[in-house]
C-alpha cells in the first residue's frame, strides 16, 4: 500500500471532517422526512427527499475521498 503525500493541513482536514458530519446529518434529516412523507402518502415528496438524502451522502463521500487522497484521515463519528 502506497502512503499518499500529505498535501492538506491539519486545520483544513479538521474543517472538512466537520463538514462530513454536517453532510451526514443532512442526509439523515432528509431520510427521516422522506420516511414521514412516504407514510403519509406524499409519494412525490418522499421520492424527492430520498433522492436529496442520497445526494447529501454523496457529498460526504466526495469529502472522504478528497481528504484521504490528500494524505489526511477522513472521519465519520
N, CA, C and O atoms as a Tinker XYZ file with bonds, in Angstrom:
   308  protein
     1  N      0.845000   -1.188000    0.000000    73     2
     2  CA     0.000000    0.000000    0.000000    64     1     3
     3  C      0.885000    1.245000    0.000000    63     2     4     5
     4  O      1.824000    1.360000    0.787000    81     3
     5  N      0.569000    2.155000   -0.884000    73     3     6
     6  CA     1.335000    3.391000   -1.002000    64     5     7
     7  C      0.713000    4.440000   -0.094000    63     6     8     9
     8  O     -0.495000    4.674000   -0.146000    81     7
     9  N      1.535000    5.073000    0.736000    73     7    10
    10  CA     1.059000    6.139000    1.605000    64     9    11
    11  C      1.068000    7.439000    0.814000    63    10    12    13
    12  O      2.103000    7.819000    0.266000    81    11
    13  N     -0.085000    8.137000    0.745000    73    11    14
    14  CA    -0.119000    9.377000   -0.031000    64    13    15
    15  C      0.701000   10.472000    0.627000    63    14    16    17
    16  O      0.834000   10.509000    1.850000    81    15
    17  N      1.244000   11.354000   -0.178000    73    15    18
    18  CA     1.954000   12.515000    0.327000    64    17    19
    19  C      0.925000   13.470000    0.922000    63    18    20    21
    20  O     -0.136000   13.694000    0.340000    81    19
    21  N      1.244000   14.026000    2.078000    73    19    22
    22  CA     0.304000   14.924000    2.743000    64    21    23
    23  C      0.326000   16.289000    2.071000    63    22    24    25
    24  O      1.346000   16.978000    2.080000    81    23
    25  N     -0.802000   16.674000    1.488000    73    23    26
    26  CA    -0.919000   17.982000    0.858000    64    25    27
    27  C     -2.057000   18.793000    1.475000    63    26    28    29
    28  O     -2.495000   19.795000    0.910000    81    27
    29  N     -2.522000   18.354000    2.622000    73    27    30
    30  CA    -3.633000   19.008000    3.308000    64    29    31
    31  C     -3.163000   19.364000    4.722000    63    30    32    33
    32  O     -2.512000   18.562000    5.393000    81    31
    33  N     -3.502000   20.572000    5.160000    73    31    34
    34  CA    -3.109000   20.964000    6.515000    64    33    35
    35  C     -4.039000   20.317000    7.532000    63    34    36    37
    36  O     -5.154000   19.914000    7.201000    81    35
    37  N     -3.574000   20.223000    8.756000    73    35    38
    38  CA    -4.408000   19.668000    9.834000    64    37    39
    39  C     -5.665000   20.520000   10.034000    63    38    40    41
    40  O     -6.743000   19.995000   10.313000    81    39
    41  N     -5.513000   21.833000    9.889000    73    39    42
    42  CA    -6.667000   22.730000   10.051000    64    41    43
    43  C     -7.721000   22.460000    8.968000    63    42    44    45
    44  O     -8.911000   22.361000    9.266000    81    43
    45  N     -7.281000   22.344000    7.728000    73    43    46
    46  CA    -8.211000   22.052000    6.637000    64    45    47
    47  C     -8.844000   20.686000    6.820000    63    46    48    49
    48  O    -10.042000   20.513000    6.595000    81    47
    49  N     -8.042000   19.721000    7.227000    73    47    50
    50  CA    -8.567000   18.380000    7.482000    64    49    51
    51  C     -9.671000   18.420000    8.539000    63    50    52    53
    52  O    -10.708000   17.776000    8.382000    81    51
    53  N     -9.448000   19.172000    9.608000    73    51    54
    54  CA   -10.450000   19.277000   10.674000    64    53    55
    55  C    -11.722000   19.956000   10.168000    63    54    56    57
    56  O    -12.829000   19.523000   10.488000    81    55
    57  N    -11.565000   21.011000    9.384000    73    55    58
    58  CA   -12.740000   21.706000    8.847000    64    57    59
    59  C    -13.536000   20.804000    7.902000    63    58    60    61
    60  O    -14.766000   20.783000    7.946000    81    59
    61  N    -12.839000   20.071000    7.060000    73    59    62
    62  CA   -13.527000   19.166000    6.133000    64    61    63
    63  C    -14.181000   18.004000    6.877000    63    62    64    65
    64  O    -15.271000   17.568000    6.505000    81    63
    65  N    -13.530000   17.500000    7.922000    73    63    66
    66  CA   -14.154000   16.443000    8.720000    64    65    67
    67  C    -15.409000   16.949000    9.412000    63    66    68    69
    68  O    -16.375000   16.204000    9.577000    81    67
    69  N    -15.400000   18.218000    9.816000    73    67    70
    70  CA   -16.615000   18.804000   10.386000    64    69    71
    71  C    -17.712000   18.884000    9.322000    63    70    72    73
    72  O    -18.883000   18.645000    9.615000    81    71
    73  N    -17.330000   19.219000    8.093000    73    71    74
    74  CA   -18.312000   19.274000    7.011000    64    73    75
    75  C    -18.882000   17.893000    6.728000    63    74    76    77
    76  O    -20.058000   17.762000    6.389000    81    75
    77  N    -18.051000   16.858000    6.866000    73    75    78
    78  CA   -18.531000   15.478000    6.703000    64    77    79
    79  C    -19.651000   15.190000    7.696000    63    78    80    81
    80  O    -20.658000   14.574000    7.348000    81    79
    81  N    -19.469000   15.639000    8.928000    73    79    82
    82  CA   -20.502000   15.455000    9.951000    64    81    83
    83  C    -21.798000   16.140000    9.528000    63    82    84    85
    84  O    -22.879000   15.562000    9.639000    81    83
    85  N    -21.682000   17.380000    9.041000    73    83    86
    86  CA   -22.868000   18.135000    8.627000    64    85    87
    87  C    -23.574000   17.475000    7.449000    63    86    88    89
    88  O    -24.803000   17.419000    7.412000    81    87
    89  N    -22.804000   16.976000    6.489000    73    87    90
    90  CA   -23.404000   16.298000    5.330000    64    89    91
    91  C    -24.125000   15.023000    5.775000    63    90    92    93
    92  O    -25.209000   14.719000    5.277000    81    91
    93  N    -23.533000   14.281000    6.704000    73    91    94
    94  CA   -24.163000   13.067000    7.215000    64    93    95
    95  C    -25.451000   13.365000    7.961000    63    94    96    97
    96  O    -26.440000   12.645000    7.824000    81    95
    97  N    -25.434000   14.434000    8.753000    73    95    98
    98  CA   -26.637000   14.833000    9.474000    64    97    99
    99  C    -27.734000   15.263000    8.504000    63    98   100   101
   100  O    -28.900000   14.909000    8.675000    81    99
   101  N    -27.348000   16.028000    7.487000    73    99   102
   102  CA   -28.332000   16.470000    6.497000    64   101   103
   103  C    -28.954000   15.267000    5.796000    63   102   104   105
   104  O    -30.166000   15.224000    5.582000    81   103
   105  N    -28.124000   14.293000    5.439000    73   103   106
   106  CA   -28.628000   13.086000    4.793000    64   105   107
   107  C    -29.638000   12.377000    5.691000    63   106   108   109
   108  O    -30.688000   11.935000    5.225000    81   107
   109  N    -29.321000   12.272000    6.967000    73   107   110
   110  CA   -30.218000   11.602000    7.915000    64   109   111
   111  C    -31.526000   12.377000    8.081000    63   110   112   113
   112  O    -32.594000   11.772000    8.175000    81   111
   113  N    -31.452000   13.705000    8.118000    73   111   114
   114  CA   -32.668000   14.514000    8.252000    64   113   115
   115  C    -33.578000   14.321000    7.042000    63   114   116   117
   116  O    -34.783000   14.117000    7.189000    81   115
   117  N    -32.993000   14.387000    5.848000    73   115   118
   118  CA   -33.794000   14.192000    4.633000    64   117   119
   119  C    -34.394000   12.794000    4.588000    63   118   120   121
   120  O    -35.524000   12.612000    4.136000    81   119
   121  N    -33.643000   11.816000    5.053000    73   119   122
   122  CA   -34.140000   10.446000    5.079000    64   121   123
   123  C    -35.349000   10.334000    6.009000    63   122   124   125
   124  O    -36.331000    9.671000    5.674000    81   123
   125  N    -35.282000   10.973000    7.166000    73   123   126
   126  CA   -36.407000   10.960000    8.107000    64   125   127
   127  C    -37.628000   11.655000    7.520000    63   126   128   129
   128  O    -38.754000   11.176000    7.657000    81   127
   129  N    -37.395000   12.787000    6.866000    73   127   130
   130  CA   -38.522000   13.499000    6.244000    64   129   131
   131  C    -39.134000   12.665000    5.120000    63   130   132   133
   132  O    -40.353000   12.636000    4.952000    81   131
   133  N    -38.282000   11.991000    4.356000    73   131   134
   134  CA   -38.770000   11.132000    3.267000    64   133   135
   135  C    -39.636000   10.012000    3.819000    63   134   136   137
   136  O    -40.680000    9.685000    3.254000    81   135
   137  N    -39.199000    9.428000    4.922000    73   135   138
   138  CA   -39.956000    8.346000    5.535000    64   137   139
   139  C    -41.333000    8.839000    5.990000    63   138   140   141
   140  O    -42.342000    8.171000    5.766000    81   139
   141  N    -41.365000   10.006000    6.627000    73   139   142
   142  CA   -42.640000   10.550000    7.078000    64   141   143
   143  C    -43.558000   10.799000    5.882000    63   142   144   145
   144  O    -44.729000   10.419000    5.904000    81   143
   145  N    -43.025000   11.438000    4.843000    73   143   146
   146  CA   -43.837000   11.713000    3.653000    64   145   147
   147  C    -44.385000   10.426000    3.050000    63   146   148   149
   148  O    -45.543000   10.366000    2.638000    81   147
   149  N    -43.547000    9.406000    3.003000    73   147   150
   150  CA   -43.973000    8.135000    2.434000    64   149   151
   151  C    -45.129000    7.532000    3.233000    63   150   152   153
   152  O    -46.087000    7.018000    2.657000    81   151
   153  N    -45.033000    7.596000    4.555000    73   151   154
   154  CA   -46.088000    7.008000    5.385000    64   153   155
   155  C    -47.384000    7.810000    5.346000    63   154   156   157
   156  O    -48.450000    7.295000    5.682000    81   155
   157  N    -47.286000    9.080000    4.933000    73   155   158
   158  CA   -48.468000    9.945000    4.857000    64   157   159
   159  C    -49.073000    9.977000    3.456000    63   158   160   161
   160  O    -50.073000   10.654000    3.215000    81   159
   161  N    -48.453000    9.234000    2.535000    73   159   162
   162  CA   -48.983000    9.180000    1.178000    64   161   163
   163  C    -48.489000   10.272000    0.249000    63   162   164   165
   164  O    -49.024000   10.442000   -0.847000    81   163
   165  N    -47.478000   11.011000    0.670000    73   163   166
   166  CA   -46.900000   12.064000   -0.176000    64   165   167
   167  C    -45.761000   11.470000   -0.997000    63   166   168   169
   168  O    -44.586000   11.724000   -0.731000    81   167
   169  N    -46.124000   10.687000   -1.986000    73   167   170
   170  CA   -45.148000    9.902000   -2.734000    64   169   171
   171  C    -44.141000   10.745000   -3.508000    63   170   172   173
   172  O    -42.948000   10.440000   -3.505000    81   171
   173  N    -44.601000   11.790000   -4.161000    73   171   174
   174  CA   -43.674000   12.630000   -4.934000    64   173   175
   175  C    -42.682000   13.320000   -4.005000    63   174   176   177
   176  O    -41.490000   13.390000   -4.302000    81   175
   177  N    -43.174000   13.824000   -2.889000    73   175   178
   178  CA   -42.283000   14.466000   -1.919000    64   177   179
   179  C    -41.305000   13.465000   -1.329000    63   178   180   181
   180  O    -40.127000   13.777000   -1.153000    81   179
   181  N    -41.776000   12.276000   -1.027000    73   179   182
   182  CA   -40.871000   11.272000   -0.455000    64   181   183
   183  C    -39.780000   10.893000   -1.449000    63   182   184   185
   184  O    -38.623000   10.728000   -1.060000    81   183
   185  N    -40.128000   10.754000   -2.718000    73   183   186
   186  CA   -39.117000   10.441000   -3.728000    64   185   187
   187  C    -38.069000   11.539000   -3.814000    63   186   188   189
   188  O    -36.872000   11.261000   -3.891000    81   187
   189  N    -38.522000   12.787000   -3.800000    73   187   190
   190  CA   -37.609000   13.923000   -3.841000    64   189   191
   191  C    -36.664000   13.899000   -2.640000    63   190   192   193
   192  O    -35.457000   14.088000   -2.787000    81   191
   193  N    -37.219000   13.665000   -1.458000    73   191   194
   194  CA   -36.410000   13.685000   -0.236000    64   193   195
   195  C    -35.466000   12.492000   -0.148000    63   194   196   197
   196  O    -34.344000   12.639000    0.336000    81   195
   197  N    -35.890000   11.316000   -0.602000    73   195   198
   198  CA   -34.972000   10.174000   -0.650000    64   197   199
   199  C    -33.790000   10.489000   -1.568000    63   198   200   201
   200  O    -32.639000   10.193000   -1.246000    81   199
   201  N    -34.096000   11.090000   -2.706000    73   199   202
   202  CA   -33.033000   11.459000   -3.641000    64   201   203
   203  C    -32.092000   12.485000   -3.011000    63   202   204   205
   204  O    -30.872000   12.388000   -3.141000    81   203
   205  N    -32.679000   13.468000   -2.328000    73   203   206
   206  CA   -31.860000   14.512000   -1.703000    64   205   207
   207  C    -30.989000   13.930000   -0.587000    63   206   208   209
   208  O    -29.848000   14.356000   -0.410000    81   207
   209  N    -31.505000   12.979000    0.151000    73   207   210
   210  CA   -30.726000   12.299000    1.184000    64   209   211
   211  C    -29.500000   11.630000    0.575000    63   210   212   213
   212  O    -28.394000   11.736000    1.105000    81   211
   213  N    -29.707000   10.944000   -0.537000    73   211   214
   214  CA   -28.601000   10.271000   -1.216000    64   213   215
   215  C    -27.586000   11.279000   -1.753000    63   214   216   217
   216  O    -26.382000   11.024000   -1.735000    81   215
   217  N    -28.072000   12.415000   -2.226000    73   215   218
   218  CA   -27.181000   13.460000   -2.732000    64   217   219
   219  C    -26.267000   13.980000   -1.621000    63   218   220   221
   220  O    -25.071000   14.174000   -1.839000    81   219
   221  N    -26.825000   14.203000   -0.443000    73   219   222
   222  CA   -26.014000   14.660000    0.698000    64   221   223
   223  C    -24.970000   13.609000    1.076000    63   222   224   225
   224  O    -23.840000   13.950000    1.424000    81   223
   225  N    -25.347000   12.342000    1.008000    73   223   226
   226  CA   -24.412000   11.260000    1.302000    64   225   227
   227  C    -23.273000   11.249000    0.287000    63   226   228   229
   228  O    -22.123000   10.995000    0.645000    81   227
   229  N    -23.590000   11.522000   -0.967000    73   227   230
   230  CA   -22.552000   11.570000   -1.997000    64   229   231
   231  C    -21.587000   12.727000   -1.744000    63   230   232   233
   232  O    -20.386000   12.593000   -1.979000    81   231
   233  N    -22.102000   13.860000   -1.267000    73   231   234
   234  CA   -21.216000   14.969000   -0.900000    64   233   235
   235  C    -20.234000   14.507000    0.179000    63   234   236   237
   236  O    -19.037000   14.786000    0.119000    81   235
   237  N    -20.779000   13.793000    1.168000    73   235   238
   238  CA   -19.952000   13.279000    2.259000    64   237   239
   239  C    -18.859000   12.364000    1.723000    63   238   240   241
   240  O    -17.703000   12.475000    2.131000    81   239
   241  N    -19.212000   11.467000    0.820000    73   239   242
   242  CA   -18.235000   10.525000    0.274000    64   241   243
   243  C    -17.159000   11.227000   -0.546000    63   242   244   245
   244  O    -15.998000   10.817000   -0.523000    81   243
   245  N    -17.532000   12.279000   -1.269000    73   243   246
   246  CA   -16.541000   13.051000   -2.026000    64   245   247
   247  C    -15.525000   13.684000   -1.081000    63   246   248   249
   248  O    -14.327000   13.701000   -1.365000    81   247
   249  N    -16.010000   14.203000    0.041000    73   247   250
   250  CA   -15.104000   14.781000    1.025000    64   249   251
   251  C    -14.190000   13.716000    1.624000    63   250   252   253
   252  O    -13.000000   13.960000    1.820000    81   251
   253  N    -14.736000   12.544000    1.914000    73   251   254
   254  CA   -13.932000   11.426000    2.427000    64   253   255
   255  C    -12.776000   11.135000    1.482000    63   254   256   257
   256  O    -11.616000   11.074000    1.890000    81   255
   257  N    -13.117000   10.959000    0.216000    73   255   258
   258  CA   -12.108000   10.597000   -0.774000    64   257   259
   259  C    -11.069000   11.701000   -0.928000    63   258   260   261
   260  O     -9.878000   11.417000   -1.050000    81   259
   261  N    -11.511000   12.956000   -0.923000    73   259   262
   262  CA   -10.573000   14.073000   -1.056000    64   261   263
   263  C     -9.592000   14.107000    0.110000    63   262   264   265
   264  O     -8.383000   14.204000   -0.096000    81   263
   265  N    -10.100000   14.028000    1.309000    73   263   266
   266  CA    -9.239000   14.082000    2.493000    64   265   267
   267  C     -8.215000   12.950000    2.464000    63   266   268   269
   268  O     -7.024000   13.180000    2.673000    81   267
   269  N     -8.674000   11.747000    2.209000    73   267   270
   270  CA    -7.772000   10.597000    2.208000    64   269   271
   271  C     -6.744000   10.691000    1.077000    63   270   272   273
   272  O     -5.577000   10.351000    1.271000    81   271
   273  N     -7.172000   11.147000   -0.093000    73   271   274
   274  CA    -6.267000   11.284000   -1.222000    64   273   275
   275  C     -5.211000   12.350000   -0.953000    63   274   276   277
   276  O     -4.072000   12.235000   -1.406000    81   275
   277  N     -5.597000   13.386000   -0.213000    73   275   278
   278  CA    -4.676000   14.469000    0.109000    64   277   279
   279  C     -3.756000   14.122000    1.276000    63   278   280   281
   280  O     -2.975000   14.966000    1.714000    81   279
   281  N     -3.835000   12.900000    1.783000    73   279   282
   282  CA    -2.943000   12.465000    2.853000    64   281   283
   283  C     -3.488000   12.652000    4.244000    63   282   284   285
   284  O     -2.779000   12.428000    5.226000    81   283
   285  N     -4.747000   13.063000    4.346000    73   283   286
   286  CA    -5.380000   13.217000    5.649000    64   285   287
   287  C     -6.082000   11.932000    6.049000    63   286   288   289
   288  O     -5.859000   10.869000    5.471000    81   287
   289  N     -6.930000   12.059000    7.048000    73   287   290
   290  CA    -7.679000   10.914000    7.556000    64   289   291
   291  C     -9.118000   11.356000    7.771000    63   290   292   293
   292  O     -9.419000   12.101000    8.703000    81   291
   293  N    -10.003000   10.888000    6.898000    73   291   294
   294  CA   -11.423000   11.245000    6.985000    64   293   295
   295  C    -12.101000   10.447000    8.094000    63   294   296   297
   296  O    -11.833000    9.260000    8.286000    81   295
   297  N    -12.982000   11.127000    8.814000    73   295   298
   298  CA   -13.680000   10.510000    9.940000    64   297   299
   299  C    -15.182000   10.730000    9.832000    63   298   300   301
   300  O    -15.646000   11.756000    9.335000    81   299
   301  N    -15.921000    9.752000   10.305000    73   299   302
   302  CA   -17.371000    9.892000   10.473000    64   301   303
   303  C    -17.697000    9.338000   11.856000    63   302   304   305
   304  O    -17.801000    8.126000   12.046000    81   303
   305  N    -17.855000   10.240000   12.812000    73   303   306
   306  CA   -18.116000    9.752000   14.194000    64   305   307
   307  C    -19.475000    9.113000   14.323000    63   306   308
   308  O    -19.843000    8.658000   15.406000    81   307
